[in-house]
Amino acid sequence: MLGSLIHCPEMYTAYAHHINPQYFSNECHQNLLHHIRELFEENILHDAFTLKQKLIQQHEEETVSCLNTLPDKKLSDAQTKKYLYCIKNEYVRMHMLRAVLDVSALCENELTDIKPALSLIDNTLQLAENIHAKHACSPLSEVLQQVKHQLQLGMARDNSLPWFSRPMQVELHGLENGELTVVASRPGVGKTAFALSQVYHLISQGIPVIYVTTEHSRAQLAFRLLSMHSNKDVYDQFIQVENEYSKAELQELVDQTIHWPIELMEDSGMRIHKLMRICRQRQAITQARLIVFDTIQQLQPSNNQAIRDVQVGDVVMQMKRLAKSLNIPVLALSQLNRSPEYRGSSSYPILSDLRDSGYIETVADKVMMLYRAEYYGITEDEYGESTANVADLVVAKNRNGKTSTIRLMLNKPALRFEDMPTSPLRNTSEVQNDEIPASKPPRYNYERDIPGSRLNELNTNE
């Protein structure tokens, strides 16, 4: 872990307020961390060469030889947190053992006043509490110091994952580390297609992903990813039609995608805590930058005896803790209840439509809901435009940004969501004055009011 902190300045920047040189028992390791902290406080970006030159100037040959033996492998966030936890626990344990020996020595000397022993015990317990509290609490000066170093290292927003849609990237600024994003819709609207569109966008760039499914087999997900890559339905084109040409084309497609960095996991009814443990293990091995869960309501909670609201809340809280502990984004799919279908003329979903639990809208950092007017048999919108293959992504909650509505297009042959195509502007000389009324709003109006309650539609008798 020490080699990772030395050779990767961004690692030390992220964990500077968790590390103290006194936690290490080796004197050379203590010296290395002490010099790194000095460079950190002087706003000098340390590396192995800069640190070695400083040690040579101060004639610390033993520490230089120790530095040369440290590996330069970068550890994951989960591994670093695990090692830090072990180091702190060992430091606290050694202090407690020393306190026990000191108290025993005082008692052997026929101690008449018990206050020195009690004071020694209190100081040891306070030390242990401060060490473990420092993981979750740090002064503003240290936080601003980390932000400054992150800006110098170019880490301000570079760690966020890009969305597959340009309007989504502009509005939402990517998938942020440590955040839980929930995408919900009615069955058949396209929430799995949305998640796979995002996954395809990442793995095609070499970004590793873990996809956990409760409703599809791994083969079905693989075929859908191949369909996105080939822009046509692979199953219908290649599997159901048996000929040499289709087999050769399918083999070529497999050769192009066989090295995609994605792991597909089928949830076979295991408890959520066991599933989280497997995800942590696989993420440590594959260094996955995103974990997707499809869907929340199908995952098994830790306690089946609790009411449904608490069960779903347990699942969502486990996902949020996973995102925070691994410092990566987590994307979870959720179902909606039938409320949008009973809402009258407008079936736009709202936060209270999330199925089974209010914990989802409370815990999640972002909540987005898919709406397709075509799904409800509406063929034209209020501007006379066709709603075929058109979807509205309603950003109903955004903890670190604004809410909005983003329009996407569903590519049905590939089962992939894409940006809406921009139609070329016509020549203004060909447009008559009476063709476009002055009061007609823009073609796609993203500012949409949430529909009111059905109680407003009732006629009350005086």
DOBAVEX-861184 format. One line per field, with one value per residue (C-alpha): residue number from 1; z, y, x. Coordinates in steps of 0.5 Angstrom, whole numbers, plus 2048, in hexadecimal, padded with zeros to 3 digits. Layout:
% DOBAVEX-861184
i = (NUM,...)
up = (Z,...)
north = (Y,...)
east = (X,...)
***
This chain:
% DOBAVEX-861184
i = (1,2,3,4,5,6,7,8,9,10,11,12,13,14,15,16,17,18,19,20,21,22,23,24,25,26,27,28,29,30,31,32,33,34,35,36,37,38,39,40,41,42,43,44,45,46,47,48,49,50,51,52,53,54,55,56,57,58,59,60,61,62,63,64,65,66,67,68,69,70,71,72,73,74,75,76,77,78,79,80,81,82,83,84,85,86,87,88,89,90,91,92,93,94,95,96,97,98,99,100,101,102,103,104,105,106,107,108,109,110,111,112,113,114,115,116,117,118,119,120,121,122,123,124,125,126,127,128,129,130,131,132,133,134,135,136,137,138,139,140,141,142,143,144,145,146,147,148,149,150,151,152,153,154,155,156,157,158,159,160,161,162,163,164,165,166,167,168,169,170,171,172,173,174,175,176,177,178,179,180,181,182,183,184,185,186,187,188,189,190,191,192,193,194,195,196,197,198,199,200,201,202,203,204,205,206,207,208,209,210,211,212,213,214,215,216,217,218,219,220,221,222,223,224,225,226,227,228,229,230,231,232,233,234,235,236,237,238,239,240,241,242,243,244,245,246,247,248,249,250,251,252,253,254,255,256,257,258,259,260,261,262,263,264,265,266,267,268,269,270,271,272,273,274,275,276,277,278,279,280,281,282,283,284,285,286,287,288,289,290,291,292,293,294,295,296,297,298,299,300,301,302,303,304,305,306,307,308,309,310,311,312,313,314,315,316,317,318,319,320,321,322,323,324,325,326,327,328,329,330,331,332,333,334,335,336,337,338,339,340,341,342,343,344,345,346,347,348,349,350,351,352,353,354,355,356,357,358,359,360,361,362,363,364,365,366,367,368,369,370,371,372,373,374,375,376,377,378,379,380,381,382,383,384,385,386,387,388,389,390,391,392,393,394,395,396,397,398,399,400,401,402,403,404,405,406,407,408,409,410,411,412,413,414,415,416,417,418,419,420,421,422,423,424,425,426,427,428,429,430,431,432,433,434,435,436,437,438,439,440,441,442,443,444,445,446,447,448,449,450,451,452,453,454,455,456,457,458,459,460,461,462)
up = (800,802,7FB,7F7,7FB,7F9,7F2,7F1,7F4,7F3,7F7,7FD,7FB,7FC,803,806,80C,80D,80E,814,814,81B,819,815,81A,815,816,80F,80D,812,80F,808,80A,80E,808,803,808,808,800,800,805,801,7FB,7F7,7F3,7F6,7F2,7F3,7F0,7F4,7FA,7F9,7F8,7FE,802,7FF,801,808,808,809,806,809,808,800,800,803,7FE,7F8,7FB,7FB,7F5,7F0,7EF,7F0,7F5,7F4,7F9,7FC,7FD,800,805,807,808,80C,810,812,814,818,81C,81D,820,824,827,828,82C,830,832,834,839,83C,83D,840,845,847,849,84D,851,852,856,85B,858,85D,858,852,84E,84A,848,846,842,83F,83C,83A,836,833,831,82F,82A,827,826,823,81E,81C,81B,817,811,811,814,811,812,80C,80B,809,805,801,801,7FD,7F8,7F7,7F5,7F1,7ED,7EC,7EA,7E5,7E9,7EA,7E6,7E2,7E6,7E4,7DF,7D9,7D7,7D0,7CE,7CD,7D0,7D6,7D7,7D6,7DB,7E0,7E0,7DF,7E4,7EB,7EF,7F6,7F3,7F2,7EC,7EB,7E4,7E5,7E0,7DF,7DC,7D4,7D4,7D3,7DA,7D8,7D2,7D5,7DA,7D4,7D0,7D5,7D6,7CF,7CF,7D4,7D2,7CB,7CE,7D2,7D9,7DD,7DF,7E4,7E2,7E7,7E4,7E7,7E1,7DB,7DA,7D8,7D1,7D0,7D3,7CE,7C8,7CA,7CA,7C4,7C1,7C3,7C0,7B9,7B9,7B8,7BB,7BC,7BE,7B8,7B3,7B5,7BA,7B7,7B0,7AE,7A9,7A8,7A6,7AD,7B1,7AE,7AF,7B7,7B8,7B5,7BA,7C0,7BE,7BE,7C5,7C9,7CD,7CF,7D7,7DA,7DF,7DE,7E5,7E6,7ED,7EF,7F5,7FA,7FF,7FE,803,7FF,7F8,7FB,7FD,7F7,7F3,7F7,7F6,7EE,7EE,7F2,7EC,7E6,7E9,7E6,7E6,7E6,7E9,7E6,7EA,7E6,7EA,7F1,7F2,7F0,7F5,7FB,802,808,80C,809,80F,80E,80B,803,804,809,805,7FF,803,805,7FE,7FC,802,801,7FA,7FC,801,7FB,7F7,7FD,7FF,7F8,7F6,7EF,7ED,7ED,7E8,7EB,7E7,7EA,7E8,7E9,7EB,7E7,7EA,7E3,7DF,7E4,7E3,7DE,7D7,7DA,7DC,7DE,7E4,7EA,7F0,7F4,7EE,7F0,7F2,7F9,7FD,7FF,800,7F9,7F8,7FF,7FE,7F7,7F4,7EE,7EC,7E4,7E1,7DA,7D7,7D0,7CD,7C8,7CE,7CF,7C8,7C7,7C0,7C0,7C5,7C6,7C1,7BC,7BB,7BB,7C2,7BE,7C2,7C6,7CD,7D2,7D8,7DE,7E3,7E9,7EE,7EE,7F4,7F1,7EB,7E8,7E6,7DF,7D9,7D4,7CD,7CA,7C5,7C5,7C0,7C0,7BB,7C0,7C6,7C8,7CA,7C6,7C5,7C1,7BA,7B8,7B2,7AD,7AD,7A7,7A3,7A6,79F,79E,7A4,7A4,7AA,7AB,7AC,7B2,7B7,7BB,7C2,7C0,7C5,7C3,7C1,7C7,7CD,7D3,7D8,7DA,7E0,7E5,7E4,7EA,7EE,7EC,7F1,7ED,7E8,7EC,7EC,7F3,7F5,7F9)
north = (800,805,804,805,80C,80E,80C,80F,816,816,810,814,81A,816,813,818,819,812,811,813,810,80E,808,805,801,801,807,808,808,80D,811,810,812,818,81B,81A,81E,824,824,823,829,82D,82C,828,822,81C,816,811,815,81C,818,814,81B,81E,817,818,81F,81D,817,812,80C,807,80A,80B,803,802,806,802,7FC,7FE,7FC,801,7FE,802,7FF,800,804,7FE,7FB,801,802,7FB,7FC,803,7FF,7FA,7FE,803,7FD,7FA,801,801,7FA,7FC,802,7FE,7F9,7FE,801,7FA,7F9,800,7FF,7F9,7FC,801,7FC,7F8,7FE,7FE,804,808,80D,80A,810,80F,808,80B,811,80C,808,80E,811,80A,80A,811,810,80A,80E,813,80F,80B,812,815,810,814,81B,820,827,82C,82E,827,826,82C,82A,824,827,82C,826,822,829,828,821,822,81E,823,81F,81B,815,815,810,814,812,80F,815,81C,820,81B,81D,824,824,81F,820,818,812,815,810,80E,810,80B,80D,80A,809,807,805,801,7FA,7FA,802,800,801,7FB,7FE,804,801,7FD,803,806,7FF,7FF,806,804,7FE,800,805,7FF,801,7FB,7FA,7F5,7F3,7F0,7ED,7EA,7EA,7E8,7E2,7E4,7E1,7E6,7EC,7EA,7EA,7F0,7F3,7F0,7F3,7FA,7F9,7F7,7FB,7F6,7F0,7EB,7E5,7E6,7E7,7E2,7DD,7DB,7DC,7D6,7D7,7D7,7DF,7E0,7DC,7DF,7E6,7E4,7E1,7E8,7EC,7E7,7E8,7F0,7F0,7EA,7EE,7F3,7F4,7F2,7ED,7EB,7E8,7E4,7E5,7DE,7E0,7E2,7E7,7EE,7EE,7E8,7EB,7F1,7ED,7EA,7F1,7F3,7ED,7EE,7F5,7F4,7F0,7F3,7FA,7FB,803,801,7FC,7FB,7F8,7F6,7F6,7F9,7F5,7EE,7EE,7EA,7EF,7EC,7EC,7E9,7E9,7F1,7F5,7F6,7FD,7FC,7F6,7FA,800,7FB,7F9,800,802,7FC,7FF,806,803,7FF,806,80A,804,803,80A,808,80A,804,804,801,7FF,800,7FF,803,802,803,80A,80D,809,80C,813,815,819,819,813,816,813,816,814,811,80C,808,801,7FE,803,80B,809,809,810,812,80E,80F,815,815,812,812,80F,80D,80F,80D,810,80B,806,808,809,810,811,819,81E,825,827,822,81F,817,814,80D,80B,811,811,816,815,819,81B,81B,81C,81E,81F,823,827,829,825,825,821,81E,81B,814,810,808,804,7FE,7FA,7FB,7FC,802,809,80E,816,819,81A,822,823,828,82F,831,837,83D,83F,839,83A,83E,842,83E,838,839,83D,842,83F,838,835,832,82B,828,82B,828,82C,828,829,823,822,823,81E,81B,81E,825,822,820,824,825,827,82D)
east = (800,806,809,802,801,808,808,801,800,7F9,7F8,7FC,7F7,7F1,7F3,7F8,7F3,7F3,7FA,7FF,806,806,801,807,80C,812,816,818,810,80F,814,812,80B,80D,811,80B,807,80C,80C,804,804,808,804,809,807,80B,80D,813,818,817,816,81D,820,81E,820,827,828,826,82B,826,829,825,81E,821,822,81B,818,81B,818,811,80D,80A,803,7FD,7F8,7F0,7EC,7E9,7F0,7F3,7ED,7EE,7F6,7F4,7EF,7F4,7FA,7F6,7F3,7FA,7FC,7F6,7F8,7FF,7FD,7F8,7FD,802,7FC,7FB,802,803,7FC,7FF,806,802,7FE,804,807,801,7FE,7FA,7F7,7F3,7F3,7F9,7F7,7F0,7F3,7F8,7F2,7ED,7F3,7F4,7ED,7EC,7F2,7EF,7E8,7EC,7F0,7E9,7E5,7EB,7E8,7E2,7E3,7E8,7E9,7E7,7EF,7F1,7EB,7ED,7F4,7F2,7ED,7F3,7F8,7F2,7F2,7F9,7F9,7F3,7EE,7E9,7E4,7E8,7E6,7DE,7DC,7D9,7D2,7D0,7CC,7CF,7C8,7C9,7D0,7CF,7C9,7CC,7D3,7D5,7D4,7D8,7DC,7D8,7D1,7CB,7C7,7C0,7BD,7B5,7B0,7AA,7AB,7AD,7AE,7B6,7BA,7BE,7BF,7C1,7C6,7C9,7CA,7CE,7D2,7D4,7D6,7DB,7DE,7DF,7E4,7E7,7E4,7E2,7DB,7D8,7D0,7CC,7C5,7BF,7BB,7BF,7C4,7CB,7CA,7C5,7C9,7CE,7CA,7C7,7CE,7D0,7CA,7CC,7D3,7D0,7CA,7C5,7C2,7C7,7C2,7BD,7C3,7C8,7C5,7BE,7C1,7C5,7CA,7D2,7D2,7CE,7D3,7D9,7D6,7D4,7DB,7DE,7DA,7DC,7E3,7E2,7DF,7E2,7E7,7E2,7E3,7DD,7DA,7D3,7D1,7CA,7C7,7C4,7C0,7C6,7C6,7C8,7CD,7D0,7CF,7D3,7D9,7D9,7D9,7DF,7E3,7E2,7E3,7EA,7EC,7E9,7EA,7E2,7E0,7D9,7D4,7CD,7C7,7C1,7BC,7BC,7B5,7B8,7BE,7BD,7BE,7C2,7BB,7B5,7B1,7B1,7AB,7AC,7AE,7B4,7B6,7B7,7BA,7BF,7C1,7C2,7C6,7CB,7CB,7CD,7D2,7D5,7D6,7D9,7DE,7E0,7E0,7DD,7D6,7D0,7CB,7C4,7BE,7B7,7B0,7AA,7A3,79D,79B,79E,798,793,795,790,793,79A,79E,7A4,7A7,7A9,7AE,7A8,7A7,7AD,7AA,7AA,7AF,7B0,7B7,7B9,7B7,7BA,7C1,7C3,7C7,7C3,7BD,7BB,7B4,7B3,7AC,7AA,7A4,7A4,7A3,79C,79A,79B,79E,79F,7A1,79E,7A2,79F,7A6,7A6,7A8,7AA,7B1,7B1,7B2,7B3,7B8,7B5,7BA,7B6,7BC,7C3,7C6,7CC,7C9,7C2,7BC,7BA,7B7,7BB,7B9,7BC,7BA,7BA,7BD,7B9,7BD,7C3,7BF,7C3,7C1,7C5,7C4,7BF,7C1,7C1,7BD,7C1,7BE,7BA,7BB,7B7,7B5,7B1,7AD,7A7,7A5,79F,7A2,7A5,7A1,7A4,7A2,7A4,7A9,7B0,7AF,7B2,7B0,7B4,7B1,7AB,7A7,7A5,79E,799,795,78F,78B,78C,788,782,77C,779,772,771)
***
